[in-house]
């Protein structure tokens, strides 16, 4: 019997999907601190996958992890979205494609 070792955070239904495919898996439940650390790793993983593929599916995966991070840190994605809206109102978004090249001071 072959075995592949993983040490990664997976979506909640992945163990059931693996077992439905006729395979066995071993899992563990993370502590709060371990969970936050693994979520940070997952953010990096999903961002790298999006940067490589530019696919909406990978962007959606990144968004899913962002929802989990907000909840794990005692917040909600709605609160994150509210902060985003406030910042966009005060500082703008990125729709105008502005590239800042230089800032000069008259000193």
The first five atom37 places (N, CA, C, CB, O) and aatype in JSON, in Angstrom:
{
  "aatype": [20, 20, 20, 20, 20, 20, 20, 20, 20, 20, 20, 20, 20, 20, 20, 20, 20, 20, 20, 20, 20, 20, 20, 20, 20, 20, 20, 20, 20, 20, 20, 20, 20, 20, 20, 20, 20, 20, 20, 20, 20, 20, 20, 20, 20, 20, 20, 20, 20, 20, 20, 20, 20, 20, 20, 20, 20, 20, 20, 20, 20, 20, 20, 20, 20, 20, 20, 20, 20, 20, 20, 20, 20, 20, 20, 20, 20, 20, 20, 20, 20, 20, 20, 20, 20, 20, 20, 20, 20, 20, 20, 20, 20, 20, 20, 20, 20, 20, 20, 20, 20, 20, 20, 20, 20, 20, 20],
  "atom_mask": [
    [1, 1, 1, 1, 1],
    [1, 1, 1, 1, 1],
    [1, 1, 1, 1, 1],
    [1, 1, 1, 1, 1],
    [1, 1, 1, 1, 1],
    [1, 1, 1, 1, 1],
    [1, 1, 1, 1, 1],
    [1, 1, 1, 1, 1],
    [1, 1, 1, 1, 1],
    [1, 1, 1, 1, 1],
    [1, 1, 1, 1, 1],
    [1, 1, 1, 1, 1],
    [1, 1, 1, 1, 1],
    [1, 1, 1, 1, 1],
    [1, 1, 1, 1, 1],
    [1, 1, 1, 1, 1],
    [1, 1, 1, 1, 1],
    [1, 1, 1, 1, 1],
    [1, 1, 1, 1, 1],
    [1, 1, 1, 1, 1],
    [1, 1, 1, 1, 1],
    [1, 1, 1, 1, 1],
    [1, 1, 1, 1, 1],
    [1, 1, 1, 1, 1],
    [1, 1, 1, 1, 1],
    [1, 1, 1, 1, 1],
    [1, 1, 1, 1, 1],
    [1, 1, 1, 1, 1],
    [1, 1, 1, 1, 1],
    [1, 1, 1, 1, 1],
    [1, 1, 1, 1, 1],
    [1, 1, 1, 1, 1],
    [1, 1, 1, 1, 1],
    [1, 1, 1, 1, 1],
    [1, 1, 1, 1, 1],
    [1, 1, 1, 1, 1],
    [1, 1, 1, 1, 1],
    [1, 1, 1, 1, 1],
    [1, 1, 1, 1, 1],
    [1, 1, 1, 1, 1],
    [1, 1, 1, 1, 1],
    [1, 1, 1, 1, 1],
    [1, 1, 1, 1, 1],
    [1, 1, 1, 1, 1],
    [1, 1, 1, 1, 1],
    [1, 1, 1, 1, 1],
    [1, 1, 1, 1, 1],
    [1, 1, 1, 1, 1],
    [1, 1, 1, 1, 1],
    [1, 1, 1, 1, 1],
    [1, 1, 1, 1, 1],
    [1, 1, 1, 1, 1],
    [1, 1, 1, 1, 1],
    [1, 1, 1, 1, 1],
    [1, 1, 1, 1, 1],
    [1, 1, 1, 1, 1],
    [1, 1, 1, 1, 1],
    [1, 1, 1, 1, 1],
    [1, 1, 1, 1, 1],
    [1, 1, 1, 1, 1],
    [1, 1, 1, 1, 1],
    [1, 1, 1, 1, 1],
    [1, 1, 1, 1, 1],
    [1, 1, 1, 1, 1],
    [1, 1, 1, 1, 1],
    [1, 1, 1, 1, 1],
    [1, 1, 1, 1, 1],
    [1, 1, 1, 1, 1],
    [1, 1, 1, 1, 1],
    [1, 1, 1, 1, 1],
    [1, 1, 1, 1, 1],
    [1, 1, 1, 1, 1],
    [1, 1, 1, 1, 1],
    [1, 1, 1, 1, 1],
    [1, 1, 1, 1, 1],
    [1, 1, 1, 1, 1],
    [1, 1, 1, 1, 1],
    [1, 1, 1, 1, 1],
    [1, 1, 1, 1, 1],
    [1, 1, 1, 1, 1],
    [1, 1, 1, 1, 1],
    [1, 1, 1, 1, 1],
    [1, 1, 1, 1, 1],
    [1, 1, 1, 1, 1],
    [1, 1, 1, 1, 1],
    [1, 1, 1, 1, 1],
    [1, 1, 1, 1, 1],
    [1, 1, 1, 1, 1],
    [1, 1, 1, 1, 1],
    [1, 1, 1, 1, 1],
    [1, 1, 1, 1, 1],
    [1, 1, 1, 1, 1],
    [1, 1, 1, 1, 1],
    [1, 1, 1, 1, 1],
    [1, 1, 1, 1, 1],
    [1, 1, 1, 1, 1],
    [1, 1, 1, 1, 1],
    [1, 1, 1, 1, 1],
    [1, 1, 1, 1, 1],
    [1, 1, 1, 1, 1],
    [1, 1, 1, 1, 1],
    [1, 1, 1, 1, 1],
    [1, 1, 1, 1, 1],
    [1, 1, 1, 1, 1],
    [1, 1, 1, 1, 1],
    [1, 1, 1, 1, 1],
    [1, 1, 1, 1, 1]
  ],
  "atom_positions": [
    [[0.84, -1.18, 0.0], [0.0, 0.0, 0.0], [0.89, 1.24, 0.0], [-0.96, 0.0, 1.22], [1.82, 1.33, 0.79]],
    [[0.6, 2.2, -0.88], [1.38, 3.42, -0.95], [0.76, 4.5, -0.07], [1.5, 3.91, -2.41], [-0.43, 4.47, 0.23]],
    [[1.6, 5.43, 0.33], [1.15, 6.5, 1.22], [1.81, 7.8, 0.8], [1.46, 6.17, 2.7], [3.0, 7.82, 0.48]],
    [[1.05, 8.87, 0.81], [1.59, 10.21, 0.55], [1.41, 11.02, 1.83], [0.87, 10.89, -0.68], [0.32, 11.07, 2.4]],
    [[2.47, 11.66, 2.27], [2.44, 12.47, 3.49], [2.05, 13.91, 3.15], [3.8, 12.44, 4.21], [2.59, 14.5, 2.21]],
    [[1.14, 14.45, 3.9], [0.73, 15.84, 3.76], [0.86, 16.49, 5.13], [-0.73, 15.96, 3.2], [0.83, 15.81, 6.15]],
    [[0.99, 17.75, 5.14], [0.91, 18.53, 6.38], [0.31, 19.87, 5.98], [2.33, 18.7, 7.09], [0.97, 20.9, 6.03]],
    [[-0.97, 19.82, 5.59], [-1.61, 21.03, 5.09], [-3.05, 21.11, 5.54], [-1.54, 21.08, 3.57], [-3.72, 20.1, 5.76]],
    [[-3.5, 22.32, 5.68], [-4.89, 22.59, 6.02], [-5.75, 22.32, 4.79], [-5.07, 24.06, 6.53], [-5.44, 22.79, 3.69]],
    [[-6.83, 21.57, 4.99], [-7.72, 21.25, 3.88], [-9.14, 21.65, 4.23], [-7.65, 19.74, 3.53], [-9.48, 21.86, 5.39]],
    [[-9.96, 21.76, 3.2], [-11.37, 22.08, 3.4], [-12.06, 20.97, 4.2], [-12.08, 22.28, 2.03], [-11.62, 19.82, 4.19]],
    [[-13.13, 21.33, 4.89], [-13.81, 20.44, 5.83], [-14.27, 19.11, 5.24], [-14.98, 21.14, 6.41], [-14.26, 18.1, 5.94]],
    [[-14.66, 19.1, 3.99], [-15.22, 17.87, 3.41], [-14.18, 16.98, 2.71], [-16.31, 18.23, 2.42], [-14.52, 15.92, 2.19]],
    [[-12.93, 17.41, 2.69], [-11.89, 16.65, 1.99], [-11.72, 15.24, 2.55], [-10.58, 17.39, 2.06], [-11.63, 14.3, 1.76]],
    [[-11.67, 15.04, 3.88], [-11.54, 13.65, 4.37], [-12.67, 12.73, 3.89], [-11.5, 13.65, 5.9], [-12.41, 11.58, 3.52]],
    [[-13.9, 13.21, 3.88], [-15.02, 12.4, 3.4], [-14.89, 12.11, 1.91], [-16.36, 13.11, 3.69], [-15.22, 11.01, 1.46]],
    [[-14.43, 13.08, 1.14], [-14.23, 12.89, -0.3], [-13.16, 11.84, -0.54], [-13.84, 14.22, -0.98], [-13.29, 11.0, -1.44]],
    [[-12.09, 11.87, 0.25], [-11.01, 10.87, 0.13], [-11.54, 9.48, 0.44], [-9.83, 11.21, 1.07], [-11.27, 8.53, -0.29]],
    [[-12.3, 9.37, 1.51], [-12.83, 8.05, 1.9], [-13.87, 7.55, 0.92], [-13.44, 8.12, 3.29], [-13.95, 6.34, 0.68]],
    [[-14.65, 8.43, 0.35], [-15.64, 8.03, -0.67], [-14.94, 7.47, -1.9], [-16.53, 9.23, -1.06], [-15.49, 6.64, -2.62]],
    [[-13.71, 7.94, -2.14], [-12.92, 7.44, -3.27], [-12.23, 6.12, -2.94], [-11.88, 8.48, -3.67], [-11.44, 5.61, -3.73]],
    [[-12.53, 5.55, -1.75], [-11.99, 4.25, -1.39], [-10.61, 4.3, -0.74], [-11.92, 3.4, -2.59], [-9.94, 3.28, -0.64]],
    [[-10.19, 5.47, -0.31], [-8.88, 5.61, 0.33], [-9.08, 5.91, 1.8], [-8.05, 6.74, -0.35], [-10.18, 6.25, 2.24]],
    [[-8.03, 5.8, 2.55], [-8.03, 6.12, 3.97], [-7.17, 7.35, 4.19], [-7.51, 4.91, 4.83], [-6.21, 7.58, 3.45]],
    [[-7.51, 8.14, 5.19], [-6.67, 9.28, 5.53], [-6.6, 9.44, 7.03], [-7.21, 10.57, 4.87], [-7.49, 9.01, 7.77]],
    [[-5.54, 10.05, 7.48], [-5.35, 10.38, 8.88], [-5.41, 11.89, 9.01], [-3.99, 9.82, 9.44], [-4.83, 12.61, 8.2]],
    [[-6.12, 12.38, 10.02], [-6.27, 13.82, 10.21], [-6.02, 14.16, 11.68], [-7.69, 14.3, 9.78], [-5.94, 13.27, 12.53]],
    [[-5.89, 15.42, 11.96], [-5.78, 15.92, 13.33], [-6.54, 17.25, 13.38], [-4.27, 16.09, 13.77], [-6.72, 17.92, 12.37]],
    [[-6.97, 17.61, 14.57], [-7.63, 18.9, 14.77], [-6.61, 19.85, 15.37], [-8.9, 18.76, 15.7], [-5.95, 19.53, 16.36]],
    [[-6.48, 21.03, 14.78], [-5.48, 22.0, 15.18], [-5.93, 22.82, 16.38], [-5.15, 22.91, 14.03], [-7.12, 23.07, 16.57]],
    [[-4.97, 23.24, 17.19], [-5.26, 24.21, 18.25], [-5.51, 25.57, 17.59], [-4.08, 24.29, 19.29], [-5.28, 25.73, 16.39]],
    [[-5.99, 26.53, 18.37], [-6.25, 27.85, 17.81], [-4.99, 28.46, 17.19], [-6.8, 28.78, 18.89], [-5.04, 28.99, 16.08]],
    [[-3.88, 28.39, 17.9], [-2.63, 28.95, 17.41], [-2.13, 28.24, 16.16], [-1.58, 28.89, 18.47], [-1.68, 28.88, 15.21]],
    [[-2.21, 26.91, 16.16], [-1.8, 26.14, 14.98], [-2.7, 26.46, 13.79], [-1.84, 24.63, 15.29], [-2.23, 26.57, 12.66]],
    [[-3.99, 26.6, 14.06], [-4.95, 26.91, 13.0], [-4.62, 28.24, 12.34], [-6.38, 26.93, 13.57], [-4.62, 28.35, 11.11]],
    [[-4.35, 29.27, 13.15], [-4.01, 30.58, 12.59], [-2.73, 30.51, 11.77], [-3.85, 31.61, 13.71], [-2.64, 31.12, 10.7]],
    [[-1.74, 29.77, 12.25], [-0.49, 29.62, 11.5], [-0.72, 28.9, 10.18], [0.55, 28.86, 12.34], [-0.17, 29.29, 9.15]],
    [[-1.54, 27.86, 10.2], [-1.82, 27.11, 8.98], [-2.68, 27.94, 8.01], [-2.52, 25.78, 9.31], [-2.52, 27.81, 6.8]],
    [[-3.57, 28.76, 8.53], [-4.34, 29.66, 7.67], [-3.42, 30.64, 6.96], [-5.4, 30.42, 8.49], [-3.61, 30.94, 5.78]],
    [[-2.42, 31.15, 7.68], [-1.45, 32.06, 7.05], [-0.7, 31.35, 5.93], [-0.45, 32.6, 8.09], [-0.49, 31.92, 4.86]],
    [[-0.3, 30.09, 6.17], [0.35, 29.29, 5.12], [-0.59, 29.09, 3.94], [0.81, 27.92, 5.68], [-0.18, 29.18, 2.79]],
    [[-1.86, 28.81, 4.25], [-2.84, 28.57, 3.2], [-3.07, 29.82, 2.36], [-4.17, 28.09, 3.8], [-3.23, 29.73, 1.14]],
    [[-3.08, 30.99, 3.0], [-3.2, 32.24, 2.25], [-2.07, 32.36, 1.23], [-3.19, 33.45, 3.21], [-2.3, 32.7, 0.07]],
    [[-0.85, 32.09, 1.69], [0.31, 32.16, 0.79], [0.19, 31.15, -0.35], [1.61, 31.92, 1.56], [0.48, 31.46, -1.5]],
    [[-0.24, 29.93, -0.01], [-0.4, 28.88, -1.02], [-1.43, 29.27, -2.07], [-0.82, 27.56, -0.34], [-1.18, 29.16, -3.27]],
    [[-2.58, 29.74, -1.61], [-3.65, 30.1, -2.55], [-3.27, 31.32, -3.39], [-4.95, 30.37, -1.79], [-3.61, 31.39, -4.57]],
    [[-2.57, 32.28, -2.78], [-2.12, 33.44, -3.54], [-1.13, 33.02, -4.63], [-1.47, 34.47, -2.6], [-1.22, 33.49, -5.77]],
    [[-0.2, 32.14, -4.3], [0.76, 31.66, -5.29], [0.05, 30.92, -6.42], [1.8, 30.74, -4.63], [0.41, 31.09, -7.59]],
    [[-0.95, 30.1, -6.08], [-1.69, 29.37, -7.11], [-2.46, 30.34, -8.01], [-2.66, 28.36, -6.46], [-2.53, 30.14, -9.22]],
    [[-3.04, 31.38, -7.42], [-3.74, 32.37, -8.24], [-2.75, 33.11, -9.14], [-4.51, 33.38, -7.35], [-3.02, 33.31, -10.33]],
    [[-1.62, 33.51, -8.59], [-0.63, 34.25, -9.38], [-0.13, 33.42, -10.56], [0.54, 34.66, -8.5], [0.17, 33.96, -11.63]],
    [[-0.05, 32.12, -10.36], [0.41, 31.26, -11.45], [-0.67, 31.06, -12.5], [0.84, 29.91, -10.89], [-0.38, 31.12, -13.7]],
    [[-1.91, 30.83, -12.08], [-2.97, 30.45, -13.03], [-3.83, 31.63, -13.48], [-3.85, 29.41, -12.41], [-4.36, 31.61, -14.59]],
    [[-3.97, 32.63, -12.64], [-4.88, 33.76, -12.88], [-6.34, 33.33, -13.03], [-4.45, 34.52, -14.13], [-7.14, 34.04, -13.63]],
    [[-6.68, 32.16, -12.48], [-8.04, 31.65, -12.65], [-8.97, 32.17, -11.55], [-8.03, 30.12, -12.64], [-8.54, 32.42, -10.43]],
    [[-10.23, 32.32, -11.9], [-11.23, 32.75, -10.93], [-11.42, 31.7, -9.83], [-12.56, 33.02, -11.62], [-11.75, 32.04, -8.7]],
    [[-11.22, 30.43, -10.16], [-11.33, 29.36, -9.16], [-10.3, 29.56, -8.05], [-11.16, 27.97, -9.82], [-10.62, 29.42, -6.87]],
    [[-9.08, 29.88, -8.43], [-8.03, 30.12, -7.42], [-8.3, 31.4, -6.65], [-6.64, 30.19, -8.09], [-8.03, 31.47, -5.45]],
    [[-8.84, 32.4, -7.32], [-9.21, 33.64, -6.63], [-10.31, 33.35, -5.61], [-9.68, 34.71, -7.65], [-10.3, 33.9, -4.5]],
    [[-11.26, 32.49, -5.96], [-12.33, 32.1, -5.03], [-11.75, 31.34, -3.84], [-13.39, 31.23, -5.75], [-12.2, 31.53, -2.71]],
    [[-10.75, 30.48, -4.08], [-10.1, 29.77, -2.98], [-9.43, 30.75, -2.02], [-9.06, 28.77, -3.53], [-9.49, 30.57, -0.8]],
    [[-8.79, 31.76, -2.56], [-8.14, 32.78, -1.75], [-9.18, 33.5, -0.89], [-7.38, 33.79, -2.64], [-8.95, 33.77, 0.29]],
    [[-10.31, 33.82, -1.49], [-11.39, 34.49, -0.78], [-11.94, 33.6, 0.35], [-12.51, 34.87, -1.75], [-12.25, 34.09, 1.43]],
    [[-12.06, 32.3, 0.09], [-12.54, 31.36, 1.12], [-11.61, 31.36, 2.33], [-12.65, 29.94, 0.55], [-12.07, 31.35, 3.47]],
    [[-10.31, 31.37, 2.08], [-9.35, 31.39, 3.17], [-9.43, 32.72, 3.92], [-7.91, 31.15, 2.64], [-9.29, 32.76, 5.14]],
    [[-9.66, 33.8, 3.2], [-9.81, 35.1, 3.85], [-11.01, 35.1, 4.79], [-9.95, 36.22, 2.79], [-10.95, 35.67, 5.87]],
    [[-12.1, 34.48, 4.38], [-13.27, 34.35, 5.25], [-12.89, 33.59, 6.52], [-14.43, 33.62, 4.51], [-13.26, 33.98, 7.62]],
    [[-12.15, 32.5, 6.36], [-11.74, 31.68, 7.51], [-10.81, 32.46, 8.45], [-11.06, 30.4, 7.04], [-10.93, 32.35, 9.67]],
    [[-9.9, 33.23, 7.89], [-8.98, 34.02, 8.71], [-9.76, 35.04, 9.53], [-7.93, 34.73, 7.82], [-9.51, 35.19, 10.73]],
    [[-10.69, 35.74, 8.91], [-11.5, 36.72, 9.63], [-12.22, 36.05, 10.8], [-12.52, 37.4, 8.69], [-12.2, 36.57, 11.92]],
    [[-12.85, 34.92, 10.55], [-13.58, 34.21, 11.61], [-12.64, 33.72, 12.7], [-14.36, 33.02, 11.03], [-12.96, 33.83, 13.89]],
    [[-11.48, 33.18, 12.33], [-10.53, 32.66, 13.3], [-9.95, 33.77, 14.18], [-9.41, 31.92, 12.59], [-9.52, 33.52, 15.3]],
    [[-9.95, 34.97, 13.66], [-9.43, 36.11, 14.43], [-10.57, 36.86, 15.16], [-8.67, 37.08, 13.5], [-10.38, 37.98, 15.64]],
    [[-11.75, 36.21, 15.23], [-12.85, 36.76, 16.0], [-13.62, 37.87, 15.31], [-12.34, 37.28, 17.28], [-14.29, 38.67, 15.96]],
    [[-13.52, 37.92, 14.01], [-14.21, 38.94, 13.24], [-15.13, 38.26, 12.24], [-13.19, 39.88, 12.52], [-15.36, 37.05, 12.31]],
    [[-15.65, 39.03, 11.32], [-16.45, 38.47, 10.25], [-15.97, 39.07, 8.94], [-17.97, 38.74, 10.47], [-15.33, 40.12, 8.93]],
    [[-16.27, 38.4, 7.85], [-15.88, 38.95, 6.57], [-16.65, 40.24, 6.28], [-16.11, 37.93, 5.45], [-16.16, 41.11, 5.56]],
    [[-17.84, 40.37, 6.85], [-18.61, 41.59, 6.69], [-17.85, 42.77, 7.31], [-20.01, 41.44, 7.33], [-17.87, 43.88, 6.77]],
    [[-17.19, 42.53, 8.45], [-16.39, 43.59, 9.06], [-15.19, 43.94, 8.17], [-15.91, 43.15, 10.46], [-14.85, 45.11, 8.01]],
    [[-14.57, 42.93, 7.61], [-13.45, 43.16, 6.69], [-13.94, 43.96, 5.49], [-12.82, 41.81, 6.23], [-13.28, 44.91, 5.06]],
    [[-15.09, 43.59, 4.96], [-15.65, 44.29, 3.8], [-16.0, 45.74, 4.16], [-16.91, 43.56, 3.28], [-15.82, 46.64, 3.34]],
    [[-16.49, 45.97, 5.37], [-16.8, 47.33, 5.81], [-15.52, 48.17, 5.88], [-17.5, 47.3, 7.19], [-15.53, 49.33, 5.47]],
    [[-14.44, 47.61, 6.38], [-13.15, 48.3, 6.43], [-12.67, 48.6, 5.01], [-12.09, 47.46, 7.2], [-12.17, 49.69, 4.73]],
    [[-12.83, 47.63, 4.12], [-12.42, 47.82, 2.73], [-13.19, 48.98, 2.1], [-12.65, 46.52, 1.92], [-12.61, 49.83, 1.43]],
    [[-14.51, 49.0, 2.31], [-15.34, 50.07, 1.75], [-14.93, 51.44, 2.29], [-16.82, 49.81, 2.06], [-14.84, 52.4, 1.53]],
    [[-14.68, 51.52, 3.61], [-14.26, 52.78, 4.21], [-12.95, 53.27, 3.6], [-14.11, 52.62, 5.73], [-12.8, 54.45, 3.28]],
    [[-12.0, 52.36, 3.45], [-10.71, 52.73, 2.86], [-10.88, 53.17, 1.41], [-9.71, 51.57, 2.94], [-10.25, 54.12, 0.96]],
    [[-11.73, 52.47, 0.68], [-11.98, 52.83, -0.72], [-12.62, 54.21, -0.81], [-12.88, 51.77, -1.41], [-12.3, 54.98, -1.71]],
    [[-13.52, 54.5, 0.1], [-14.17, 55.81, 0.1], [-13.16, 56.93, 0.4], [-15.32, 55.84, 1.12], [-13.19, 57.98, -0.23]],
    [[-12.27, 56.68, 1.36], [-11.3, 57.7, 1.77], [-10.1, 57.81, 0.84], [-10.82, 57.42, 3.17], [-9.61, 58.91, 0.58]],
    [[-9.63, 56.67, 0.33], [-8.38, 56.66, -0.43], [-8.54, 56.21, -1.87], [-7.38, 55.78, 0.25], [-7.61, 56.29, -2.67]],
    [[-9.74, 55.73, -2.21], [-9.99, 55.25, -3.56], [-9.69, 53.76, -3.68], [-9.17, 56.03, -4.56], [-9.22, 53.12, -2.74]],
    [[-9.98, 53.25, -4.87], [-9.68, 51.85, -5.16], [-8.49, 51.77, -6.09], [-10.91, 51.15, -5.79], [-7.54, 52.54, -5.96]],
    [[-8.55, 50.85, -7.01], [-7.45, 50.68, -7.97], [-7.95, 50.71, -9.41], [-6.73, 49.36, -7.7], [-7.23, 50.29, -10.32]],
    [[-9.15, 51.21, -9.63], [-9.76, 51.16, -10.95], [-9.11, 52.1, -11.96], [-11.21, 51.47, -10.85], [-9.19, 51.87, -13.16]],
    [[-8.46, 53.16, -11.48], [-7.87, 54.13, -12.4], [-6.46, 53.75, -12.86], [-7.83, 55.48, -11.74], [-5.85, 54.47, -13.65]],
    [[-5.95, 52.64, -12.36], [-4.66, 52.08, -12.81], [-3.49, 53.03, -12.61], [-4.75, 51.7, -14.26], [-2.6, 53.08, -13.46]],
    [[-3.46, 53.77, -11.53], [-2.42, 54.77, -11.29], [-1.14, 54.1, -10.79], [-2.91, 55.82, -10.28], [-1.16, 53.35, -9.82]],
    [[-0.04, 54.39, -11.47], [1.28, 53.93, -11.06], [2.03, 55.14, -10.51], [2.07, 53.26, -12.25], [2.34, 56.06, -11.27]],
    [[2.33, 55.15, -9.22], [3.07, 56.25, -8.61], [4.55, 56.08, -8.94], [2.84, 56.31, -7.07], [5.15, 55.07, -8.61]],
    [[5.11, 57.08, -9.58], [6.5, 57.0, -10.02], [7.46, 57.73, -9.09], [6.63, 57.56, -11.41], [8.59, 57.29, -8.88]],
    [[7.01, 58.84, -8.53], [7.93, 59.64, -7.71], [7.14, 60.62, -6.89], [8.96, 60.37, -8.59], [6.06, 61.05, -7.29]],
    [[7.68, 60.98, -5.73], [7.14, 62.06, -4.9], [8.31, 62.95, -4.55], [6.41, 61.5, -3.59], [9.34, 62.47, -4.07]],
    [[8.16, 64.25, -4.78], [9.23, 65.2, -4.49], [8.79, 66.11, -3.34], [9.58, 66.05, -5.75], [7.61, 66.42, -3.17]],
    [[9.76, 66.51, -2.58], [9.52, 67.44, -1.49], [10.31, 68.71, -1.76], [9.91, 66.83, -0.12], [11.46, 68.64, -2.2]],
    [[9.71, 69.86, -1.51], [10.38, 71.14, -1.75], [11.12, 71.58, -0.49], [9.35, 72.23, -2.17], [10.79, 72.61, 0.09]],
    [[12.1, 70.82, -0.08], [12.89, 71.15, 1.13], [14.23, 71.66, 0.76], [13.04, 69.95, 2.03], [15.03, 71.99, 1.64]]
  ]
}
